[in-house]
């Protein structure tokens, strides 16, 4: 056995000491690095492992009309949450909760025994049920508050506003388009818990407040929207159509004042309705042949290009022959000799074909595209269609002719409103829009303004003036006379369009009838388009849609404070068909016998009171009403004088 020398032993001891010193130094260095350099980082990671968050939802932003009237906002709604590791008796807890929540005991038990930190058992329950659950004082069960979307006007403007999902996320309409502005940022209540989810002692809770969503101010006017929807509802009751829809817009800015579709739905309970009802906002989604309302574009183009003079003569035998094909007028026997002004008043198809042929396909289609057809308007809603136009290289004489009177092309209601607005507002095409401003929810300060966007000048101001005057004549003397409002200058155009069937041919006795009207005709403040799809009975735009627009316009003009015009284009009355307007006389001070003699021809009389002299009357003296209207008078022999 070899003997180990003292030198070797000392050497080994030194090597061991050096290795130990190196390891000790490395360990101290590593501990120092971890403690001093990475200490905060590790503490944060550890805190993340311990930290548990109970989310606190932000309130979704309000949606207001242009006058600050609430159309959508959030209300608090209780939600039941469970922390499974803190539940002492899952069976009893499940049974108690199931009885209150009207849920199956098995489902509740499965939820509250999950291997998770927290689970939502029932969301957005009633306040009464929340109180019952709180009274039970069940371990591991808590009530937190979530927000529930509330639409105070119920179904009003439902297709515009849209709706939200269970997590307050926008799913449709304005709610989804402006979701990033509306949804806000959630907060949280934070606490520390061990790996099994038990709350750690001597640890403080922290609270990160949520940031509420921004407030949207729409261009919609709640009152005008209510006028529009009231008339649409009445139209549905009267005509039982497949669909009905309407748009009201400020022609000078592109601001939508009202928009509605029928069938309608309640956004708080959208799932109770068929998806085709709540998913289809017809004024922007439905593309169809417009019929005679499209003739406004042919008229504007012809006047701008100076290819016609409204005083020029045209003869309508009831049809016009183009490339060997007869295109007929709606009046089978024709209108005979007429001026081009009367062509527009009578909505004479052959006359508009003549206008289109004078323009030629290049010019007509350049104006059609200039007015925005064939492309989306850019309105701030999803689901907009762009319509269908002929490819120019495939447009022959017949296609040019039919396009001239609104057949063979497919357009949307919003395109028509934007285009007609440009035709009457001085020639400026605006982008329709629904949001006017965005406000900070805390300070109510404006953080964003959506200004009117003019796309282009389509026709001159002079031509636009001539279009307005011509369309006013349509209402006073032509097919639009059922939209005539005494005291207000109204312009407009009727439309009656055949619908295309599933096999490509035109359907019989199935039309979309429409009317687009604006007022005052000399300085338009509002334009309204109404279309009724397949109304029961008579299917003419002038008979069905024009009176609806008249009612909407009349109420809106009064509401907007638009003063009646002293001078307007008088309606050309047709004997035995139209009822003339007459002026109400001043009856104050007259006897009962006097007024009976003076009113019997033009008015019906209703008298109240026991006296013999008229002290009040309704309507007021000087008011123009239709012949045969009722005049109500109040009789008294001793009228008291006002101080």
C-alpha atoms as one frame of an Amber mdcrd trajectory, in Angstrom:
protein
   0.000   0.000   0.000   1.415   3.289  -1.158   1.888   5.956   1.482   0.299
   9.424   0.795   2.723  12.207   1.519   1.894  15.302   3.562   2.331  17.439
   0.467  -0.408  15.626  -1.386  -2.699  15.860   1.612  -2.140  19.592   1.974
  -2.681  20.027  -1.759  -6.012  18.185  -1.635  -7.104  20.218   1.355  -6.345
  23.457  -0.481  -8.182  22.249  -3.587 -11.218  21.343  -1.453 -11.046  24.698
   0.282 -10.821  26.518  -3.044 -13.760  24.576  -4.478 -15.779  25.227  -1.327
 -14.838  28.889  -1.388 -15.823  29.108  -5.065 -19.150  27.391  -4.443 -19.864
  29.513  -1.380 -18.952  32.703  -3.265 -21.146  31.662  -6.208 -24.035  30.902
  -3.860 -23.650  34.251  -2.060 -23.393  36.038  -5.405 -26.482  34.265  -6.719
 -28.436  35.001  -3.539 -27.377  38.629  -3.711 -28.386  38.825  -7.374 -31.762
  37.267  -6.631 -32.331  39.405  -3.561 -30.986  42.728  -4.788 -31.363  42.637
  -8.561 -34.295  40.281  -9.200 -36.031  40.702  -5.857 -38.749  43.040  -7.030
 -39.388  40.984 -10.149 -39.726  37.758  -8.132 -41.961  39.470  -5.599 -44.204
  40.648  -8.420 -44.339  37.139  -9.858 -45.176  35.708  -6.460 -47.821  38.348
  -5.993 -49.276  37.423  -9.361 -49.530  33.813  -8.172 -51.296  34.846  -4.977
 -53.376  37.580  -6.489 -56.999  36.899  -7.312 -59.230  39.409  -9.077 -62.968
  39.811  -8.923 -63.764  41.851 -12.040 -65.767  45.051 -11.743 -67.452  45.815
 -15.038 -67.343  49.303 -16.510 -70.617  50.988 -17.295 -71.267  51.002 -21.010
 -71.536  54.498 -22.425 -74.884  56.193 -22.885 -76.463  56.775 -26.289 -78.377
  60.045 -26.541 -80.383  61.701 -29.297 -79.298  65.087 -30.691 -81.141  66.897
 -27.878 -79.670  64.843 -25.037 -82.639  62.483 -24.659 -81.497  59.028 -23.500
 -81.940  56.182 -25.989 -79.692  53.595 -24.299 -77.867  53.369 -20.978 -76.870
  50.823 -18.341 -78.592  49.901 -15.114 -77.101  47.824 -12.288 -78.052  44.181
 -12.259 -77.068  41.621  -9.538 -74.982  38.562 -10.435 -74.416  35.482  -8.223
 -70.799  34.302  -7.954 -69.367  31.264  -6.160 -65.850  30.633  -4.767 -65.878
  26.809  -4.720 -63.105  26.251  -2.125 -64.965  28.402   0.379 -68.247  26.474
   0.093 -68.650  24.219   3.163 -71.746  22.268   2.133 -72.080  22.121  -1.699
 -75.226  19.977  -1.609 -77.220  22.296   0.638 -75.874  25.365  -1.150 -76.904
  23.989  -4.555 -80.391  23.150  -3.303 -80.943  26.612  -1.750 -79.710  28.467
  -4.828 -81.655  26.304  -7.264 -84.934  27.049  -5.479 -84.425  30.808  -5.754
 -82.892  30.928  -9.231 -85.337  28.471 -10.838 -82.412  26.329 -11.981 -81.892
  22.587 -11.677 -80.086  21.513  -8.512 -77.720  19.334 -10.555 -76.654  22.249
 -12.744 -75.979  24.516  -9.760 -74.038  21.757  -7.979 -71.887  21.198 -11.055
 -71.106  24.918 -11.254 -70.185  25.445  -7.608 -67.951  22.342  -7.379 -65.712
  23.233 -10.303 -61.969  23.321  -9.656 -61.660  27.012 -10.292 -61.227  30.142
  -8.245 -64.588  31.684  -9.076 -67.631  30.920 -11.178 -70.704  32.933 -12.126
 -73.766  30.952 -11.123 -76.480  33.303 -12.434 -76.132  36.654 -14.162 -78.264
  39.778 -14.105 -80.972  38.480 -11.780 -83.726  40.535 -10.172 -83.159  42.598
  -7.034 -85.690  40.479  -5.127 -83.815  37.247  -5.847 -80.526  38.913  -4.880
 -81.993  39.887  -1.482 -83.197  36.318  -0.873 -79.736  34.904  -1.598 -78.002
  37.469   0.614 -80.346  36.577   3.474 -79.202  32.925   3.338 -75.571  33.919
   4.179 -74.193  30.933   2.276 -70.432  30.451   2.606 -68.582  30.939  -0.675
 -71.553  32.667  -2.322 -71.512  36.400  -3.043 -73.542  38.946  -4.962 -71.736
  41.340  -7.256 -73.097  44.037  -9.535 -72.977  43.912 -13.323 -74.444  46.316
 -15.810 -77.463  45.547 -17.938 -78.264  47.503 -21.089 -81.542  49.378 -20.915
 -83.464  50.998 -23.776 -85.972  53.404 -22.196 -87.922  53.891 -25.442 -88.175
  50.125 -25.980 -88.317  49.433 -29.730 -87.841  53.055 -30.874 -84.951  53.249
 -33.376 -84.095  49.624 -32.600 -82.444  48.899 -35.953 -80.242  51.974 -35.568
 -79.270  51.431 -31.931 -78.791  47.672 -32.221 -78.257  45.557 -29.104 -75.600
  44.024 -26.842 -74.755  40.521 -25.640 -74.709  39.098 -22.112 -71.243  40.591
 -21.525 -72.361  44.047 -22.687 -70.476  43.680 -25.958 -72.014  45.372 -28.994
 -73.574  42.940 -31.472 -75.555  45.128 -33.838 -76.226  48.700 -34.967 -74.512
  51.661 -33.330 -73.740  49.395 -30.364 -71.277  47.342 -32.420 -69.941  50.046
 -34.764 -68.903  52.244 -31.824 -68.197  49.411 -29.373 -64.623  50.593 -28.685
 -65.958  53.965 -27.529 -68.908  52.576 -25.587 -67.538  49.560 -23.728 -65.130
  51.296 -21.337 -62.406  49.456 -19.365 -63.158  47.013 -16.564 -61.761  47.379
 -13.011 -61.163  44.784 -10.284 -61.236  43.980  -6.552 -57.929  42.172  -5.823
 -57.057  39.918  -2.851 -54.382  37.311  -2.048 -55.115  33.581  -1.868 -53.102
  30.369  -1.554 -52.890  27.606  -4.121 -56.201  26.156  -2.933 -57.961  29.518
  -3.286 -58.179  30.268   0.449 -57.804  33.912   1.324 -54.383  34.649   2.861
 -54.360  36.375   6.258 -52.916  39.840   6.856 -53.214  40.797   3.202 -54.997
  43.955   2.088 -57.544  44.092  -0.705 -56.995  46.582  -3.511 -59.528  48.200
  -5.799 -58.920  49.323  -9.379 -61.911  51.402 -10.470 -63.407  50.760 -13.901
 -63.397  53.426 -16.602 -66.881  53.960 -17.972 -67.531  54.092 -21.700 -67.933
  57.325 -23.630 -71.303  58.928 -24.300 -72.492  59.010 -27.910 -74.708  61.850
 -29.110 -76.580  60.796 -32.236 -77.960  62.885 -35.067 -81.343  61.211 -34.464
 -84.150  63.356 -33.098 -86.309  61.255 -30.768 -89.424  63.275 -31.546 -89.051
  63.020 -35.327 -88.212  59.329 -34.916 -91.480  58.882 -33.018 -93.442  60.674
 -35.779 -91.888  58.381 -38.386 -92.470  55.182 -36.425 -96.044  56.131 -35.556
 -96.894  56.543 -39.236 -95.094  53.330 -40.205 -97.049  51.425 -37.574-100.284
  52.867 -38.924 -99.254  51.908 -42.464 -98.584  48.332 -41.333-102.045  48.143
 -39.750-103.715  49.608 -42.826-101.868  47.894 -45.674-100.369  44.766 -44.070
 -97.204  44.957 -46.211 -94.288  42.526 -46.342 -91.998  45.314 -45.132 -92.063
  49.049 -44.556 -89.219  51.469 -43.925 -88.429  55.155 -43.737 -85.526  57.610
 -43.494 -85.573  61.279 -42.501 -82.424  63.313 -43.122 -81.173  66.878 -43.004
 -80.298  67.361 -46.690 -77.768  70.073 -45.871 -75.539  67.974 -43.606 -76.248
  64.278 -44.159 -77.392  63.956 -40.540 -79.971  61.184 -40.141 -82.942  62.490
 -38.135 -84.910  59.243 -38.145 -84.587  55.719 -39.538 -86.974  52.826 -39.055
 -87.882  49.380 -40.396 -90.886  47.144 -40.093 -91.078  44.424 -38.817 -89.604
  45.858 -35.622 -88.124  44.344 -32.450 -87.249  45.136 -28.825 -83.425  45.272
 -28.443 -83.586  44.161 -24.790 -85.218  40.915 -25.931 -83.793  40.559 -29.445
 -83.426  36.788 -29.117 -87.228  36.497 -29.011 -87.378  37.573 -32.679 -86.277
  35.922 -35.948 -82.731  36.853 -36.943 -83.917  38.326 -40.248 -85.882  40.916
 -38.255 -83.105  42.235 -36.036 -80.207  41.653 -38.454 -81.664  43.539 -41.415
 -81.774  47.303 -41.222 -83.811  47.671 -44.410 -83.005  51.337 -45.198 -79.343
  50.398 -45.711 -79.610  46.699 -46.495 -82.452  46.314 -48.984 -81.538  46.828
 -52.637 -84.365  46.927 -55.193 -85.490  48.643 -58.366 -86.465  52.139 -57.209
 -89.038  53.012 -59.854 -90.012  56.600 -60.431 -88.197  58.186 -57.475 -85.058
  57.506 -59.529 -86.386  59.836 -62.229 -85.143  62.745 -60.105 -81.595  61.770
 -61.135 -82.492  61.717 -64.833 -84.194  65.091 -64.418 -81.216  66.649 -62.616
 -78.744  65.338 -65.193 -80.867  66.585 -68.104 -81.221  70.053 -66.606 -77.511
  70.252 -65.748 -76.507  69.193 -69.255 -79.164  71.474 -70.773 -80.478  68.671
 -72.994 -84.091  69.638 -72.258 -86.118  72.733 -71.522 -89.038  72.153 -69.175
 -91.258  74.176 -71.509 -90.419  72.019 -74.546 -93.211  69.793 -75.850 -93.371
  66.014 -75.822 -96.082  63.719 -77.131 -96.900  60.559 -75.173 -99.108  58.011
 -76.965 -98.788  55.631 -74.009 -95.504  54.044 -75.070 -92.152  54.705 -76.676
 -90.374  52.293 -78.993 -86.661  51.704 -78.375 -84.628  49.197 -80.415 -87.819
  47.450 -81.523 -89.205  47.184 -77.998 -92.243  49.072 -76.714 -91.762  50.630
 -73.274 -95.122  51.624 -71.871 -96.274  54.416 -69.613 -98.180  53.611 -66.426
-101.133  55.376 -68.082-101.936  52.950 -70.863-103.660  55.503 -73.125-100.813
  57.961 -72.662-100.737  61.615 -71.604-100.859  63.042 -75.094 -99.256  66.428
 -75.715 -97.396  67.723 -72.658 -94.401  69.812 -71.693 -91.377  68.252 -70.026
 -92.527  69.891 -66.790 -95.770  67.939 -67.175 -93.708  64.823 -68.010 -92.219
  65.115 -64.516 -95.571  65.993 -62.897 -97.236  63.023 -64.576 -94.253  60.697
 -64.004 -94.476  59.822 -67.689 -92.132  56.934 -68.546 -91.827  57.668 -72.299
 -90.911  61.275 -71.492 -88.099  60.151 -69.194 -86.900  57.670 -71.792 -86.625
  60.604 -74.184 -84.573  62.481 -71.570 -82.255  59.499 -71.128 -81.749  59.046
 -74.859 -80.897  62.742 -75.224 -78.266  62.416 -72.509 -76.683  59.208 -73.810
 -75.406  56.377 -71.663 -72.007  57.906 -70.809 -73.473  61.107 -69.395 -76.456
  59.532 -67.670 -74.351  56.896 -65.929 -71.689  59.412 -64.967 -74.386  61.380
 -63.119 -75.849  58.220 -61.598 -72.426  57.388 -60.170 -71.821  61.027 -59.289
 -74.957  60.972 -57.139 -73.495  57.977 -55.271 -75.273  54.990 -56.786 -73.277
  51.803 -57.297 -71.223  52.375 -54.128 -71.852  52.390 -50.410 -72.731  55.757
 -48.942 -70.381  55.188 -46.003 -73.037  55.550 -43.322 -71.751  54.492 -39.890
 -73.689  51.223 -39.739 -72.800  47.678 -40.746 -74.604  45.710 -43.421 -74.903
  48.450 -46.049 -75.330  47.224 -49.628 -74.031  49.060 -52.668 -76.769  48.152
 -55.138 -76.390  47.031 -58.746 -75.791  49.076 -61.891 -75.363  47.950 -65.485
 -71.775  47.710 -66.698 -71.457  50.589 -69.128 -70.120  48.376 -71.928 -73.277
  46.256 -71.633 -75.684  49.194 -71.749 -77.612  49.264 -74.987 -80.532  51.508
 -75.996 -83.065  49.450 -74.001 -80.932  49.394 -70.828 -80.379  53.141 -71.167
 -84.115  53.682 -71.594 -85.215  51.558 -68.626 -82.553  53.052 -66.354 -83.933
  56.509 -67.179 -87.165  55.707 -65.327 -85.697  53.562 -62.540 -85.975  50.027
 -63.885 -83.125  47.546 -64.308 -80.956  49.048 -61.567 -80.983  48.171 -57.865
 -80.427  50.841 -55.216 -80.830  51.198 -51.464 -83.086  53.656 -49.634 -80.113
  55.433 -48.052 -78.555  55.942 -51.485 -81.778  57.522 -52.731 -82.055  59.868
 -49.760 -78.429  60.971 -50.104 -78.786  61.452 -53.866 -82.066  63.377 -53.733
 -80.640  65.530 -50.945 -77.788  66.453 -53.269 -80.254  67.218 -56.045 -82.153
  69.731 -53.881 -79.560  71.186 -51.481 -77.489  73.053 -54.021 -75.840  70.022
 -55.623 -73.676  68.796 -52.709 -73.454  65.053 -52.000 -72.962  64.365 -48.279
 -72.059  61.177 -46.441 -75.045  60.176 -44.279 -74.084  59.722 -40.634 -75.698
  58.891 -37.291 -73.176  59.933 -34.630 -72.753  63.641 -34.019 -70.447  63.857
 -30.982 -68.572  61.756 -28.426 -68.528  63.012 -24.801 -66.363  62.141 -21.792
 -68.686  60.445 -19.255 -67.158  62.214 -16.229 -66.803  65.782 -17.478 -69.322
  65.715 -20.336 -66.665  67.455 -22.420 -66.760  66.834 -26.168 -63.816  64.615
 -27.142 -64.799  64.030 -30.760 -67.019  65.829 -33.270 -68.223  64.116 -36.433
 -68.587  66.982 -38.888 -70.650  66.788 -42.087 -68.575  65.312 -44.912 -69.241
  66.631 -48.394 -68.053  64.158 -51.021 -68.458  66.250 -54.146 -70.460  68.840
 -56.036 -72.698  66.883 -58.413 -74.778  69.618 -60.054 -74.784  73.408 -59.887
 -76.790  75.420 -57.367 -78.829  76.851 -60.262 -79.784  73.404 -61.517 -80.616
  72.302 -57.978 -83.005  75.254 -57.634 -84.736  74.235 -60.857 -85.038  70.630
 -59.588 -86.651  71.860 -56.345 -89.173  73.981 -58.187 -90.024  71.130 -60.555
 -90.555  68.675 -57.705 -92.721  71.224 -55.885 -94.875  71.276 -58.990 -95.122
  67.470 -58.832 -96.731  67.815 -55.390 -98.965  70.732 -56.294-100.102  69.555
 -59.723 -98.896  66.019 -60.315 -98.749  62.507 -58.919 -97.517  63.701 -55.523
-100.521  65.875 -54.648-101.419  63.647 -51.684 -98.318  65.052 -49.966 -99.448
  68.667 -50.378 -99.449  70.675 -47.114-101.232  73.990 -47.184 -98.955  76.716
 -45.858 -95.755  74.756 -46.445 -93.939  74.377 -49.726 -93.443  70.655 -50.301
 -91.576  68.966 -53.137 -91.342  65.299 -53.901 -91.652  62.356 -56.225 -93.689
  59.165 -56.225 -92.378  55.700 -56.992 -94.069  52.421 -57.922 -91.634  49.630
 -58.728 -92.327  46.048 -59.718 -90.472  43.422 -57.706 -88.346  40.726 -59.274
 -89.352  37.163 -58.411 -87.101  34.179 -57.609 -87.069  33.128 -61.266 -85.896
  36.524 -62.498 -89.210  37.774 -63.899 -91.360  40.612 -62.566 -94.036  39.649
 -60.064 -97.644  40.540 -60.765 -99.510  42.790 -58.314 -96.470  42.940 -56.056
 -94.798  46.351 -55.929 -92.676  48.499 -53.671 -94.491  51.822 -53.536 -92.637
  54.854 -52.299 -92.499  58.604 -51.978 -89.625  60.943 -51.270 -90.581  64.420
 -50.088 -88.843  67.498 -48.723 -89.794  70.850 -47.226 -89.749  73.762 -47.383
 -89.235  73.485 -51.122 -87.448  76.830 -51.385 -85.015  76.026 -48.559 -85.199
  72.337 -47.593 -84.643  71.449 -43.934 -85.804  67.853 -44.013 -86.168  65.110
 -46.607 -88.200  61.953 -45.892 -88.329  58.726 -47.872 -90.962  56.056 -47.222
 -91.351  52.724 -48.991 -94.120  50.166 -48.457 -93.363  46.687 -49.760 -96.370
  44.933 -51.313 -99.208  46.815 -49.627-102.652  45.252 -49.575-105.032  46.888
 -52.042-104.047  49.759 -54.353-100.337  49.746 -55.143 -99.382  53.275 -56.181
 -96.807  55.429 -54.452 -98.924  58.544 -54.771-101.893  56.860 -53.100-100.144
  54.861 -50.360 -96.776  56.456 -49.536 -97.369  60.150 -50.279 -99.960  60.690
 -47.503 -97.643  58.945 -45.023 -94.778  61.285 -45.873 -97.160  64.236 -45.684
 -98.058  63.388 -42.081 -94.403  62.894 -41.141 -93.384  66.168 -42.780 -96.215
  68.188 -41.296 -95.531  67.070 -37.732 -91.777  67.474 -38.161 -92.067  70.987
 -39.600 -94.285  72.092 -36.718 -91.910  70.499 -34.221 -88.839  72.117 -35.804
 -90.533  75.502 -35.628 -90.485  76.046 -39.391 -92.718  78.984 -40.169 -95.427
  78.479 -42.810 -94.809  80.209 -46.120 -97.227  82.982 -47.084 -96.670  82.193
 -50.735 -96.599  78.731 -52.198 -97.440  76.988 -55.419-101.205  76.523 -55.232
-102.556  73.069 -55.834-104.352  72.614 -59.128-107.678  71.221 -57.952-109.509
  68.533 -59.854-113.256  68.950 -59.627-114.896  66.096 -57.769-111.536  64.625
 -56.718-109.630  67.180 -54.637-110.964  69.055 -51.622-110.055  72.770 -51.804
-108.649  74.799 -48.911-110.691  77.704 -47.574-109.908  80.425 -45.057-111.583
  80.369 -41.656-113.565  83.616 -41.116-113.484  85.714 -37.941-116.604  84.740
 -35.999-115.872  86.486 -32.685-118.886  88.596 -31.672-121.259  87.035 -34.203
-124.551  85.557 -33.060-125.409  81.901 -33.319-127.833  82.642 -36.146-125.170
  84.634 -38.062-122.564  81.874 -37.961-125.042  79.198 -38.987-125.803  81.183
 -42.119-122.144  82.019 -42.913-120.652  78.563 -42.336-123.148  76.153 -43.845
-121.492  76.073 -47.300-117.824  75.539 -46.383-117.709  74.175 -42.827-119.331
  71.934 -40.269-120.253  73.715 -37.043-119.883  72.587 -33.446-121.173  75.008
 -30.780-120.632  74.837 -27.035-122.151  77.040 -24.341-125.616  78.434 -23.554
-125.109  81.978 -24.815-125.856  83.555 -28.157-122.540  85.265 -29.019-119.251
  83.734 -30.141-116.462  84.420 -27.625-113.881  81.892 -28.896-113.328  79.814
 -31.993-111.096  76.959 -33.154-109.344  77.120 -35.608-108.295  80.760 -35.325
-109.477  83.319 -37.921-107.348  83.324 -41.067-106.351  79.661 -40.776-106.635
  77.683 -44.022-108.367  74.328 -43.720-109.972  71.901 -46.119-113.521  72.633
 -47.145-115.924  70.727 -44.921-113.691  70.949 -41.846-115.273  71.445 -38.432
-115.280  74.892 -36.796-115.812  74.792 -33.034-117.231  77.925 -31.385-117.875
  78.826 -27.735-121.015  80.856 -26.970-121.622  83.162 -24.029-123.779  86.248
 -23.487-121.492  87.736 -20.817-117.879  87.058 -21.788-115.415  87.999 -19.055
-112.757  90.413 -20.162-109.142  89.526 -19.540-107.180  91.798 -17.201
